[in-house]
Amino acid sequence: MSRLIKAGIVGASGYSGGELVRLLHGHPDVELVALSSRTYAGKGIGDVFPSLRGLAYRFEEFTPEDIVSLADVLFIAAPSGVAMSYAPVVAAAGKKMIDLGADFRFNDPALYEKWYKMPHSCAELLARAVYGLPEIHRTELAKADLAGNPGCYPTSVILALAPLLSQGAVAGDLIIADSKSGVSGAGRSADIAYNFCEVDEGVRPYGVLKHRHTPEMEQELSLLAGSKVKVVFTPHLIPMVRGIVSTVYAKVKPGCTKEQLRSWYEGKYSREPFVRLLDEGSYPTTKAVYGSNLCDISVDFDEANSMAVVCSALDNLGKGAASQAVQIMNIMFGIDETAGIAQLPVFP
Ligand SMILES: NC(=O)c1ccc[n+]([C@@H]2O[C@H](COP(=O)([O-])OP(=O)(O)OC[C@H]3O[C@@H](n4cnc5c(N)ncnc54)[C@H](OP(=O)(O)O)[C@@H]3O)[C@@H](O)[C@H]2O)c1
């Protein structure tokens, strides 16, 4: 890359935004030119993120036009509904945008409007947007200027199932996905249900049969399968800061063997830089992916019940949000896909 990519972040004061600052600051091909915040405009980065003390960045409140004029690529790390007001400005200026929210994840605007309960103000741009899961849509991303960064749970569930579905090996049309997430998944300004006293020493399901990530999983899994796939998805909140573990159950067609299953996963993931297929008998843990862009996957086959049981683990702020967004940017700009995000996990 002859010149540095100029990056701006909207929602830079939140958890995903802060993680983007950390990663992009260390990215060899990027210059961070604008950190947008309404609440902390005028403050230095270290006033908001003690871990980033000593860096010279300051927050400012920008109009969409102003921040787009400064940046080659804009990351939107704000709630769903915000990216829609930036996308037309980005498109008119010929710049690139990666939305960490849901505004550009759906092919069908009606689905977005139903689940996010707001009209889509630039549905015409959805046709240009790519669902940003690199392991599935790398080729389209390389030509795209607008990407919807996948949700954290969908990343864990889609990666767990992609090899099986793309082989046409799933019997019927129903998948069961059970996930556990740390509390940072709710964002920095989460409400009382997520404070320490409410969460510590307890585990609870939430969003049962109505979590907004369900239609996103169904969209992408159906595309992989080539036919409609339905998902029963149950997330759980657990008392830790970062990480997601998903356990996914899929009934497999008669005649499939354990060896076949394993070979499909090896075929799909052996050359992926950020997916680690674990040896038989080893299982993913959030501790082994903490602070990284990795997704660890195990695959088992219950032959008596023809059931595949696939487990995955990732960091919700990493492969589930900020580092995946950087991976997308790398692909969009045609630079090394691992640049700035190849750090190994922090352990313990
Ligand atoms: N947390 C995760 O694990 C995770 C994973 C995947 C995807 N995501 C998605 O990433 C996005 C950010 O999530 P987060 O968890 O980082 O949230 P967060 O910690 O709550 O931060 C969101 C930031 O957005 C800014 N903001 C809020 N309303 C805004 C508006 N109307 N216009 C402009 N900025 C606004 C706020 O900054 P100011 O008030 O300072 O402007 C806030 O700091 C969300 O769409 C979320 O669904 C999060």
The ligand as an SDF file (V2000), in Angstrom:
LIG
                    3D

 48 52  0  0  0  0  0  0  0  0999 V2000
  -20.6730   -5.2410   21.9820 N   0  0  0  0  0  0  0  0  0  0  0  0
  -20.5630   -6.2590   21.1400 C   0  0  0  0  0  0  0  0  0  0  0  0
  -20.0930   -7.3440   21.5010 O   0  0  0  0  0  0  0  0  0  0  0  0
  -21.0030   -6.1280   19.7130 C   0  0  0  0  0  0  0  0  0  0  0  0
  -20.7560   -7.2020   18.8580 C   0  0  0  0  0  0  0  0  0  0  0  0
  -21.1620   -7.1070   17.5140 C   0  0  0  0  0  0  0  0  0  0  0  0
  -21.7950   -5.9670   17.0650 C   0  0  0  0  0  0  0  0  0  0  0  0
  -22.0300   -4.9460   17.9220 N   0  0  0  0  0  0  0  0  0  0  0  0
  -22.6940   -3.7730   17.3850 C   0  0  0  0  0  0  0  0  0  0  0  0
  -21.7690   -2.7020   17.3400 O   0  0  0  0  0  0  0  0  0  0  0  0
  -22.4380   -1.4610   17.5770 C   0  0  0  0  0  0  0  0  0  0  0  0
  -21.8030   -0.7950   18.7940 C   0  0  0  0  0  0  0  0  0  0  0  0
  -21.9620   -1.6740   19.9020 O   0  0  0  0  0  0  0  0  0  0  0  0
  -21.1940   -1.4460   21.2720 P   0  0  0  0  0  0  0  0  0  0  0  0
  -21.4760   -2.6440   22.0710 O   0  0  0  0  0  0  0  0  0  0  0  0
  -19.7980   -1.0190   21.0230 O   0  0  0  0  0  0  0  0  0  0  0  0
  -22.0450   -0.2340   21.8550 O   0  0  0  0  0  0  0  0  0  0  0  0
  -21.7270    0.8280   23.0070 P   0  0  0  0  0  0  0  0  0  0  0  0
  -20.5740    0.3610   23.8200 O   0  0  0  0  0  0  0  0  0  0  0  0
  -23.0090    1.0910   23.6770 O   0  0  0  0  0  0  0  0  0  0  0  0
  -21.2750    2.0970   22.1750 O   0  0  0  0  0  0  0  0  0  0  0  0
  -22.0860    2.6610   21.1750 C   0  0  0  0  0  0  0  0  0  0  0  0
  -21.5780    4.0740   20.8690 C   0  0  0  0  0  0  0  0  0  0  0  0
  -22.4180    4.6110   19.8500 O   0  0  0  0  0  0  0  0  0  0  0  0
  -22.5400    6.0090   20.0490 C   0  0  0  0  0  0  0  0  0  0  0  0
  -23.9160    6.3850   19.6900 N   0  0  0  0  0  0  0  0  0  0  0  0
  -25.0710    6.0260   20.3000 C   0  0  0  0  0  0  0  0  0  0  0  0
  -26.1250    6.5530   19.6610 N   0  0  0  0  0  0  0  0  0  0  0  0
  -25.6270    7.2450   18.6040 C   0  0  0  0  0  0  0  0  0  0  0  0
  -26.1960    8.0340   17.5600 C   0  0  0  0  0  0  0  0  0  0  0  0
  -27.5170    8.2030   17.4760 N   0  0  0  0  0  0  0  0  0  0  0  0
  -25.3740    8.6200   16.6550 N   0  0  0  0  0  0  0  0  0  0  0  0
  -24.0250    8.4560   16.7230 C   0  0  0  0  0  0  0  0  0  0  0  0
  -23.4220    7.7370   17.7040 N   0  0  0  0  0  0  0  0  0  0  0  0
  -24.2150    7.1400   18.6130 C   0  0  0  0  0  0  0  0  0  0  0  0
  -22.2680    6.2710   21.5230 C   0  0  0  0  0  0  0  0  0  0  0  0
  -21.2690    7.2590   21.5910 O   0  0  0  0  0  0  0  0  0  0  0  0
  -21.5110    8.7950   21.9600 P   0  0  0  0  0  0  0  0  0  0  0  0
  -22.7250    8.8700   22.8700 O   0  0  0  0  0  0  0  0  0  0  0  0
  -20.2580    9.1670   22.6470 O   0  0  0  0  0  0  0  0  0  0  0  0
  -21.7100    9.4720   20.6530 O   0  0  0  0  0  0  0  0  0  0  0  0
  -21.6990    4.9790   22.0640 C   0  0  0  0  0  0  0  0  0  0  0  0
  -20.4180    5.1250   22.6490 O   0  0  0  0  0  0  0  0  0  0  0  0
  -23.9190   -1.8170   17.7940 C   0  0  0  0  0  0  0  0  0  0  0  0
  -24.6100   -1.7020   16.5790 O   0  0  0  0  0  0  0  0  0  0  0  0
  -23.8590   -3.2740   18.2170 C   0  0  0  0  0  0  0  0  0  0  0  0
  -25.0430   -3.9740   17.9360 O   0  0  0  0  0  0  0  0  0  0  0  0
  -21.6290   -4.9950   19.2330 C   0  0  0  0  0  0  0  0  0  0  0  0
  1  2  1  0
  2  3  2  0
  2  4  1  0
  4  5  1  0
  4 48  2  0
  5  6  2  0
  6  7  1  0
  7  8  2  0
  8  9  1  0
  8 48  1  0
  9 10  1  0
  9 46  1  0
 10 11  1  0
 11 12  1  0
 11 44  1  0
 12 13  1  0
 13 14  1  0
 14 15  2  0
 14 16  1  0
 14 17  1  0
 17 18  1  0
 18 19  2  0
 18 20  1  0
 18 21  1  0
 21 22  1  0
 22 23  1  0
 23 24  1  0
 23 42  1  0
 24 25  1  0
 25 26  1  0
 25 36  1  0
 26 27  1  0
 26 35  1  0
 27 28  2  0
 28 29  1  0
 29 30  1  0
 29 35  2  0
 30 31  1  0
 30 32  2  0
 32 33  1  0
 33 34  2  0
 34 35  1  0
 36 37  1  0
 36 42  1  0
 37 38  1  0
 38 39  2  0
 38 40  1  0
 38 41  1  0
 42 43  1  0
 44 45  1  0
 44 46  1  0
 46 47  1  0
M  CHG  2   8   1  16  -1
M  END
$$$$
